[in-house]
């Protein structure tokens, strides 16, 4: 019995801990207090559930227990002295206030907290990393990887972000519907980065983290139901078009299968149809942006019956538009790959070399891996070997490392 309860708690923590955390932040108004309260609640569950049984609604039990544990912790705190009762009353007031707002259109605490972290008063450079850490539970290393920066630098940024919220007393509150558009860009960035970390994990044994891709799609569907916007629609399209290939991206051993080698008959046609319809709706609106353009590129890939059927000219043209809207080395790298497919490897290689010579993407595994592929196609074996070795040295992802090791092993000596 105890073993099954402990296993249930482990699975519940993996599945629902960030939802519980988000609910506690809404009640307590403080990130650190919410984290402590959540840990206290799970500790109580470990002690009580083996003898008392698992409650009918375990998540609600943990949220309720965490809230009362937080109040008890504040009342016991010697540092707060006579103020402890006042603060406990304030916590009750915050909880009551949020309960009164429970009819607000944003019914999901996790999405509500994402909007809170993306408050306009918070430095835009901090909003997205802070949300990924506190709301989504990504590690500092994972976030640093997503932003192509060092973990130490990212850790300092996160500390400053939390200090800003605390010192400026930025309220943890439910945004009004009229406030949603001002925070939309940051919220979409968060959802996109959650999906990216799940779609291609920055570290670990598995290439994908299904819990993150599923959660990102769920949040985006909820956001679209709250706020009809072409870029929300575009992001949802982008994610579900990528998700349509989930089953074919790795083999039975968990090793990477490249796009051209995937079994396209196993792609999820329902998701492809839905994604293409969302892209068309967004394009027809005339108010689309980067997510819709990326989704349009994904749609071209999804609709090609075979690798040779891919319309690379259309993909390059879409990347040209995307570069005008969002110039950056990652977009340039992706365009270079498309250019190589349309005009030959020399064309793409010249662009990638220019990016690396500028000092951009030097620590980005995929830049060196793509360079190695193009050099290999040109028969420049030793340079390809160096590029794949550089990519391998930068990778922290096990399936990616195995892929690169196989590439190196197949190169002629």
C-alpha positions in Angstrom: 0.0 0.0 0.0 2.7 2.4 1.0 4.7 1.7 -2.1 1.7 2.4 -4.3 0.9 5.6 -2.5 4.5 6.8 -2.8 4.5 5.9 -6.5 1.2 7.8 -6.9 2.7 10.8 -5.2 5.8 10.7 -7.4 3.7 10.6 -10.5 1.4 13.4 -9.1 4.4 15.6 -8.4 5.7 15.2 -11.9 2.3 15.8 -13.5 0.7 18.5 -11.3 3.3 20.2 -9.1 3.5 23.3 -11.2 -0.3 23.6 -11.3 -0.4 23.3 -7.5 2.4 25.9 -7.3 0.5 28.3 -9.5 -2.6 28.0 -7.4 -0.6 28.6 -4.2 1.0 31.7 -5.7 -2.4 33.0 -6.5 -3.5 32.5 -2.9 -0.3 33.5 -1.1 1.0 36.3 -3.4 4.6 35.2 -3.1 6.7 32.8 -5.1 9.0 31.6 -2.3 6.2 31.1 0.1 4.3 29.1 -2.5 7.3 26.9 -3.2 7.7 26.2 0.6 4.0 25.6 1.0 3.9 23.1 -1.9 6.8 21.1 -0.4 5.1 21.1 3.0 1.9 19.9 1.5 3.6 17.0 -0.3 5.5 16.1 2.9 2.1 16.0 4.7 0.7 13.7 2.0 3.7 11.4 2.3 2.9 11.1 6.1 -0.9 11.0 6.0 -2.0 9.3 2.8 -0.6 5.8 3.5 -2.8 5.5 6.6 -5.7 7.8 5.8 -6.0 7.0 2.1 -5.6 9.1 -1.0 -8.2 11.9 -1.0 -10.9 12.1 -3.6 -9.4 15.2 -5.1 -5.6 15.0 -4.3 -4.7 18.2 -6.1 -7.3 20.3 -4.2 -6.1 18.6 -1.0 -2.5 19.6 -1.6 -3.5 23.2 -2.5 -5.6 23.6 0.6 -3.0 21.9 2.8 -0.3 24.1 1.3 -2.2 27.2 2.0 -2.8 26.4 5.7 0.8 25.3 6.1 2.0 28.7 4.7 -0.2 30.5 7.2 1.1 28.3 10.1 4.7 28.9 8.9 4.2 32.7 9.0 2.6 32.6 12.4 5.4 30.5 13.8 8.1 32.7 12.3 10.0 34.4 15.2 11.4 37.0 12.8 8.0 38.4 12.1 7.0 38.7 15.8 3.8 40.7 16.3 3.4 41.2 12.6 2.7 37.5 12.0 -1.0 37.7 12.7 -1.4 40.7 10.4 0.4 38.9 7.6 -1.7 35.8 8.1 -4.8 38.0 7.8 -3.4 39.5 4.7 -2.9 36.1 3.2 -6.5 35.2 4.0 -7.6 38.5 2.4 -5.6 37.7 -0.8 -7.1 34.2 -0.9 -10.6 35.6 -0.5 -10.0 38.3 -3.1 -8.9 35.7 -5.6 -11.8 33.5 -4.8 -14.1 36.3 -5.7 -12.4 36.6 -9.0 -12.8 33.0 -9.8 -15.5 33.8 -12.4 -12.9 35.7 -14.5 -12.4 34.3 -18.0 -9.0 32.9 -17.2 -9.9 29.8 -15.2 -6.6 28.1 -15.4 -4.2 29.1 -12.5 -1.1 28.2 -14.6 -2.1 30.5 -17.5 -3.1 33.2 -15.0 0.3 33.0 -13.4 2.0 33.2 -16.8 0.2 36.5 -17.4 1.2 37.7 -14.0 4.9 37.0 -14.6 4.5 38.9 -17.9 3.3 42.1 -16.1 4.5 45.2 -18.0 6.2 46.5 -14.9 8.7 43.6 -15.1 11.7 44.0 -17.3 10.9 42.3 -20.6 14.3 40.5 -20.6 13.2 38.9 -17.3 9.5 38.1 -18.0 9.9 35.0 -20.1 12.9 33.4 -18.3 11.2 34.0 -14.9 7.9 32.5 -16.1 9.7 29.4 -17.5 11.4 28.9 -14.2 8.7 29.6 -11.7 5.6 28.6 -13.6 6.8 25.8 -15.8 9.5 24.3 -13.7 12.3 24.4 -16.3 15.8 24.3 -14.8 18.1 27.3 -15.1 20.3 25.2 -17.5 17.3 24.5 -19.8 16.3 28.1 -19.9 19.9 29.2 -20.5 20.0 26.8 -23.5 16.8 28.3 -24.9 18.2 31.8 -24.7 21.7 30.8 -25.9 23.3 32.1 -22.8 25.4 30.8 -19.9 23.5 29.2 -16.9 25.3 31.6 -14.5 24.2 34.6 -16.4 20.6 33.3 -16.5 20.6 32.5 -12.8 21.6 36.1 -12.0 18.8 37.3 -14.2 16.2 35.1 -12.5 17.3 36.3 -9.0 17.0 39.9 -10.2 13.5 39.2 -11.6 12.2 37.7 -8.3 13.8 40.6 -6.3 12.0 43.1 -8.6 8.6 41.5 -8.0 9.3 41.4 -4.2 10.7 44.9 -3.8 8.3 46.6 -6.1 5.4 44.7 -4.6 4.1 43.8 -8.0 0.7 42.1 -7.2 0.0 38.5 -8.1 -3.4 39.2 -9.6 -5.7 38.1 -12.3 -5.4 40.5 -15.3 -8.5 42.1 -16.7 -9.5 41.1 -20.2 -8.4 44.6 -21.5 -4.9 44.0 -20.2 -4.4 40.7 -22.1 -3.1 42.2 -25.4 -0.3 44.2 -23.7 1.1 40.9 -22.3 0.3 38.7 -25.2 3.8 38.7 -26.9 5.5 37.6 -23.7 2.9 34.9 -23.0 3.2 33.5 -26.5 7.0 33.5 -26.1 6.6 31.4 -22.9 4.3 28.9 -24.5 6.5 28.6 -27.5 9.6 28.0 -25.4 7.8 25.4 -23.3 6.9 23.6 -26.5 10.5 23.8 -27.8 12.0 22.4 -24.7 9.5 19.5 -24.9 9.9 19.1 -28.7 13.7 19.0 -28.5 14.9 18.7 -25.0 18.1 20.6 -24.2 19.5 17.7 -22.1 18.7 14.3 -20.8 18.2 10.8 -22.3 15.1 11.4 -24.3 14.8 13.7 -27.4 11.3 14.8 -26.4 9.4 15.6 -23.2 5.8 14.9 -24.0 4.4 16.5 -20.8 5.8 19.9 -22.0 4.6 19.7 -25.6 1.1 18.6 -24.4 1.0 21.4 -21.8 2.1 24.1 -24.3 -0.6 23.0 -26.7 -3.2 22.9 -24.0 -2.3 26.4 -22.8 -2.4 27.8 -26.3 -5.9 26.3 -27.0 -7.1 27.8 -23.7 -5.6 31.2 -24.7 -7.2 31.1 -28.1 -10.6 30.5 -26.4 -10.0 33.6 -24.3 -8.5 35.9 -26.9 -9.1 35.5 -30.7 -5.8 36.6 -32.2 -4.1 35.6 -35.4 -0.7 35.0 -33.8 -2.3 32.8 -31.0 -3.8 30.9 -33.9 -0.5 30.8 -35.7 1.4 29.5 -32.7 -1.2 26.8 -32.1 -0.9 25.8 -35.7 2.9 25.7 -35.5 2.9 23.5 -32.5 0.3 20.9 -33.6 2.0 20.7 -37.1 5.3 19.8 -35.4 3.4 17.5 -33.0 1.9 15.6 -35.9 5.3 14.1 -36.6 5.9 13.1 -33.0 5.7 9.3 -33.5 8.2 9.3 -36.3 11.0 11.5 -34.9 12.7 8.7 -33.1 13.1 5.0 -33.7 12.4 2.1 -31.3 15.7 2.8 -29.6 15.0 6.5 -29.1 17.5 7.6 -31.7 16.8 10.6 -34.0 15.2 10.0 -37.4 15.7 13.0 -39.7 12.7 14.6 -41.5 13.7 13.1 -44.9 13.8 9.6 -43.4 10.6 9.7 -41.5 7.6 7.4 -42.4 5.2 10.1 -43.6 2.3 7.6 -43.6 2.5 7.6 -39.8 2.2 11.4 -39.5 -1.0 12.5 -37.7 -3.3 13.6 -40.5 -5.9 15.1 -38.1 -3.4 17.4 -36.6 -2.0 18.3 -40.1 -5.5 19.2 -41.3 -6.3 21.3 -38.2 -2.9 23.0 -38.4 -3.2 23.9 -42.0 -6.7 25.3 -41.5 -5.4 27.5 -38.6 -2.6 28.8 -40.8 -5.0 29.7 -43.6 -7.3 31.5 -41.1 -4.4 33.5 -39.7 -3.0 34.4 -43.2 -6.4 35.5 -44.4 -6.6 37.9 -41.4 -3.7 39.9 -42.8 -2.5 40.6 -39.3 -0.1 37.6 -38.9 3.4 37.6 -37.6 6.4 35.3 -36.9 4.4 32.3 -35.5 2.1 32.2 -38.5 5.0 32.4 -40.9 6.8 29.5 -39.1 3.5 27.6 -39.1 3.2 28.2 -42.9 6.7 26.7 -43.3 5.7 23.7 -41.2 2.6 23.3 -43.3 4.6 23.1 -46.5 6.7 20.3 -45.0 3.5 18.5 -43.6 1.7 18.6 -47.0 4.7 17.1 -49.0 4.0 13.5 -49.7 7.7 12.7 -50.0 11.0 14.7 -49.4 11.3 15.3 -53.1 7.8 16.8 -53.2 8.8 19.6 -50.8 8.4 23.1 -52.2 11.8 24.5 -51.1 11.2 27.7 -53.2 8.1 28.5 -51.1 10.0 27.7 -47.9 12.9 30.0 -48.8 10.4 32.8 -49.7 8.6 32.4 -46.4 12.0 32.6 -44.6 12.7 35.8 -46.5 9.5 37.3 -45.2 10.3 36.0 -41.7 13.8 37.5 -41.8 12.3 41.0 -42.5 10.0 40.7 -39.5 12.4 38.9 -37.1 16.0 39.2 -38.2 18.2 36.8 -36.2 20.9 34.1 -36.6 18.5 31.2 -35.9 16.1 32.2 -38.7 19.2 32.8 -41.0 20.4 29.3 -40.1 17.1 27.7 -40.9 16.9 29.6 -44.2 20.4 28.5 -45.1 19.3 24.9 -44.8 16.3 25.6 -47.1 18.6 27.5 -49.5 20.9 24.5 -49.6 18.0 22.2 -50.5 16.8 24.6 -53.3 20.1 25.8 -54.8 22.7 23.3 -53.6 24.9 22.8 -50.5 27.4 25.6 -51.5 24.7 28.3 -51.1 23.6 27.2 -47.6 27.2 26.6 -46.4 28.2 30.2 -47.3 25.4 31.6 -45.2 26.2 29.3 -42.2 30.0 30.1 -42.4 29.1 33.9 -42.4 26.9 33.4 -39.3 29.7 31.6 -37.4 32.4 34.1 -38.6 30.3 36.9 -37.0 30.6 35.0 -33.7 26.9 34.1 -33.7 25.7 30.5 -32.9 29.3 29.4 -32.1 27.9 27.4 -29.1 24.8 26.2 -30.9 24.9 22.5 -31.6 22.6 22.6 -34.6 24.6 25.2 -36.4 27.7 23.0 -36.5 25.7 19.9 -37.2 24.0 21.6 -40.2 27.4 22.8 -41.4 28.7 19.2 -41.2 25.8 17.9 -43.3 26.4 20.4 -46.1 30.2 19.7 -46.0 29.5 16.0 -46.2 27.2 16.5 -49.3 30.1 18.4 -50.9 32.5 15.6 -50.2 34.7 17.6 -47.8 35.1 14.8 -45.4 37.7 16.2 -42.9 35.9 19.5 -42.6 32.6 17.7 -42.1 34.3 15.5 -39.4 35.5 18.7 -37.6 32.0 20.2 -37.7 30.3 17.1 -36.3 32.9 16.9 -33.6 32.2 20.5 -32.7 28.5 19.8 -32.6 29.0 16.7 -30.4 31.2 18.6 -27.9 28.4 21.2 -27.5 25.5 18.8 -27.1 24.0 17.9 -23.7 21.3 15.7 -25.1 21.8 11.9 -25.2 19.9 11.0 -28.4 21.5 13.9 -30.2 24.9 12.8 -29.0 24.3 9.2 -30.3 23.1 10.6 -33.6 26.4 12.6 -34.0 28.5 9.7 -32.9 26.9 7.6 -35.6 27.5 10.3 -38.2 31.2 10.4 -37.2 31.5 6.6 -37.2 30.2 6.4 -40.8 32.6 9.0 -42.2 35.4 7.4 -44.3 38.8 7.6 -42.7 
